[in-house]
Amino acid sequence: MAAQVMDGCDLEGLVALARGAGALSGAAWDAAEAAASATQDDPARSAGEPAPVVAVAGGAAFTFSYAEHGELLAAAGADVVTFDPLRDGQLPPGTGGLVVGGGFPEVYAAELSANEGLRKEVAALVESGAPVAAECAGLLYLCRELDGQPMCGVLDATARMTGRLTLGYRDAVAVGDSVLVRAGTRMRGHEFHRTVVEPGAGAAPAWGVLAPEKRVEGFVERGVHASYLHTHWASSPGVARRFVERCRTS
């Protein structure tokens, strides 16, 4: 990597440009300000009300997530606790909501499946009605199985690896109300995966994808919002506040 940079970049020129750059004029993004300015009908947290625990999946199988998501959840009043589905046998104590972002669970399917105790806890959390937000890798983890390996069984769907890369930006609208958004909410996101999900029957879709092609995508069932679409909550901070309020009331 160093050799490629040395051969392909004018390092002295880059350093000279950096040294001559002026100070940034914009204010740094602040999660607390963003959360406070979010337009939502959900009531603000009352003083002294305990913070709901939101468990956020991490570790080697779930390496892709936006740092701003956790910051917004904390700014909305959550106690954000990271856990590793490969190593931790239980959800964090008092978990009232779950966020499972992106990564490469197909690489660790056998190990994730072997952690049966945690899979059962996730299923029980969903059965209780607690809010769960899952994107891409998280969607796969909630399926019945991934490449033949049992997963959490929360969604009536199976997932498998393919040789085809699905990649691109998406314009989408929420098909119905969920723990993340109201029906009609428009958001942008991206897809990046080599898996396909074959759904069963019963669950409502999460998104109506408007561009580049029209289709429905994802799952909304009980308190679960699961989708291939990666969205950046900083563009719509009310998402985090709505999720945390659902954690308090579920």
PyMOL commands that set and color helices and strands:
alter all, ss='L'
color gray80, all
select helices_A, chain A and resi 2-8+11-20+31-37+67-75+105-114+116-127+137-142+233-235+238-249
alter helices_A, ss='H'
color red, helices_A
select strands_A, chain A and resi 53-57+79-83+95-100+132-135+145-146+149-150+157-174+186-199+207-211+215-217+219-221+224-227+230-231
alter strands_A, ss='S'
color yellow, strands_A
deselect
rebuild
show_as cartoon
